[in-house]
Amino acid sequence: MEGLRAAAQQVLADVVEIGRTRLELAAVELEEERLRLARLWVGATVTLFLLFAGVVLAAAWVVMLCPPEQRVTALGVLAAAFLVAAGVAGWRWRQLSAVRPPLLQATLGELRRDQDELSPR
């Protein structure tokens, strides 16, 4: 009876160890995803700021190159072009934000392998 009890305790200890390992893997994956999102956010913020500054300066330069009587028309054309570009960029950003790796993919794969190993054949 003692041998059976020891074997059951060992099986339970192994199951707990497998569960702990899988939880640690899940924690690592969650941290990686958090860091990926932070990098994306910082990159997008810097990019948008620099793009905004460049666009404003380029638009002012183009308007200043125009003769005084055509500057209002130049501003209208530039504003329309920027609005169209913003629409296209927003549409593309929406597409890119929809593509992301599945959360906890490695953890779920390990759990599937564990289940396959432990299930009766």
C-alpha positions in Angstrom: 0.0 0.0 0.0 2.9 2.3 0.8 4.3 1.8 -2.7 1.0 2.7 -4.3 0.8 5.8 -2.1 4.4 6.8 -3.0 3.6 6.3 -6.7 0.5 8.4 -6.5 2.4 11.1 -4.7 5.1 11.0 -7.4 2.5 11.2 -10.2 0.8 14.2 -8.5 4.2 15.9 -8.0 5.0 15.4 -11.7 1.6 16.8 -12.7 2.2 19.9 -10.5 5.7 20.3 -12.0 4.3 20.1 -15.5 1.6 22.7 -14.6 4.2 25.0 -13.0 6.4 24.8 -16.1 3.5 25.5 -18.4 2.5 28.5 -16.3 6.0 29.9 -16.4 6.0 29.5 -20.2 2.7 31.3 -20.3 4.1 34.1 -18.2 7.1 34.5 -20.6 4.8 34.6 -23.6 2.6 37.3 -22.0 5.7 39.4 -21.2 6.9 39.0 -24.8 3.6 40.2 -26.1 3.6 43.1 -23.7 7.0 44.2 -24.9 6.0 43.8 -28.5 3.0 46.0 -28.0 5.1 48.6 -26.2 7.7 48.7 -29.0 4.9 49.1 -31.6 3.4 51.9 -29.6 6.7 53.8 -29.2 7.6 53.3 -32.9 4.2 54.5 -34.0 4.3 57.6 -31.8 7.8 58.6 -33.0 6.8 57.9 -36.6 3.6 59.9 -36.5 5.3 62.9 -34.8 8.1 63.0 -37.4 5.7 62.5 -40.2 3.5 65.3 -38.9 6.4 67.7 -38.6 7.7 66.8 -42.1 4.2 67.2 -43.7 3.7 70.6 -42.1 7.0 71.9 -43.2 6.6 70.5 -46.7 3.2 72.0 -47.1 4.4 75.4 -45.9 7.3 75.2 -48.4 5.0 74.3 -51.3 2.6 77.2 -50.4 5.5 79.6 -50.2 6.7 78.6 -53.6 3.3 79.5 -55.2 2.5 83.0 -56.4 0.5 84.9 -53.8 -2.8 84.7 -55.8 -2.6 80.8 -56.0 -1.7 80.1 -52.3 -5.3 79.5 -51.2 -5.7 77.0 -54.0 -2.4 75.3 -53.1 -3.6 75.0 -49.5 -6.9 73.4 -50.6 -5.2 70.9 -52.9 -2.6 70.0 -50.2 -5.3 69.6 -47.5 -7.3 67.3 -49.8 -4.2 65.2 -50.6 -3.4 64.9 -46.9 -6.9 63.8 -46.1 -6.8 61.1 -48.7 -3.4 60.0 -47.6 -4.6 59.9 -44.0 -7.6 57.7 -45.0 -5.3 55.3 -46.8 -2.9 55.1 -43.9 -5.7 54.6 -41.4 -7.1 51.7 -43.5 -3.6 50.1 -43.8 -3.0 50.5 -40.1 -6.3 48.8 -39.3 -5.2 45.9 -41.5 -1.8 45.6 -39.8 -3.3 45.8 -36.3 -5.5 42.8 -37.1 -2.6 40.5 -37.8 -0.9 39.3 -34.7 0.4 35.9 -33.4 -2.0 33.8 -31.4 -1.6 34.5 -27.6 0.0 31.7 -25.6 0.6 29.6 -28.8 3.7 27.8 -27.3 2.0 27.1 -24.0 -1.1 25.6 -25.7 1.2 23.5 -28.0 3.0 22.1 -24.9 -0.3 21.4 -23.2 -1.5 19.5 -26.3 1.7 17.4 -26.3 1.3 16.7 -22.6 -2.3 15.6 -23.2 -1.2 13.3 -26.1 1.5 11.7 -23.9 -0.7 11.2 -20.9 -3.9 10.1 -22.6 -4.4 6.3 -23.0 -3.8 4.9 -26.5 
